[in-house]
Amino acid sequence: MASDKVKEVSDADFASVIGSDTPCLVDFWAPWCGPCKAIGPVIEALADEYAGKVTIVKMNVDDNPATPGKFGIRAIPTLILFKSGEKVDQVTGAVGKAQLVELIGKAL
């Protein structure tokens, strides 16, 4: 599933992950979600391309309901970009790589 560059995060460690100075892209997903699986390889590729510049993590919304609730996530996949703990922007749905590169660019 996840490459060694894309870590799973939980409600418990979420704040510490997004609180760093390094921008963080969070992929809110679930194992049963087809579009989530479809976007997975794009997320993996971005993790390789932006290694050291952007932290990319995944959060299973079924296992960790508190954080998605806090951010009002009603559809998955939803990807939210954070910088220094603040939400920069978000996209919902199985978007293309170009749109995700544009999203990440907002925090670099």
ZINOR-V846392 format. One record per backbone hydrogen bond with DSSP energy under -0.5 kcal/mol. NH is the residue of the N-H (numbers start at 1). CO is the residue of the C=O. If there is no record, write none. Layout:
NH|CO  NH|CO
This chain:
6|3  7|5  7|56  9|58  14|10  17|13  18|14  19|15  20|17  23|53  24|82  25|55  26|24  26|80  27|25  27|57  28|26  28|78  29|27  29|59  33|30  34|32  37|33  38|34  39|35  40|36  41|37  42|39  43|39  44|40  45|41  46|42  47|43  48|44  49|45  50|46  51|48  53|50  54|50  55|23  56|5  57|25  57|55  58|7  59|27  61|29  61|59  64|60  68|64  69|65  70|66  71|67  72|69  73|68  74|72  77|28  78|28  79|91  80|26  80|78  81|89  82|24  83|86  84|20  85|18  86|83  88|81  89|81  91|79  93|77  95|93  100|96  101|97  102|98  103|99  104|100  105|101  106|102  106|103  107|104  108|104  108|105
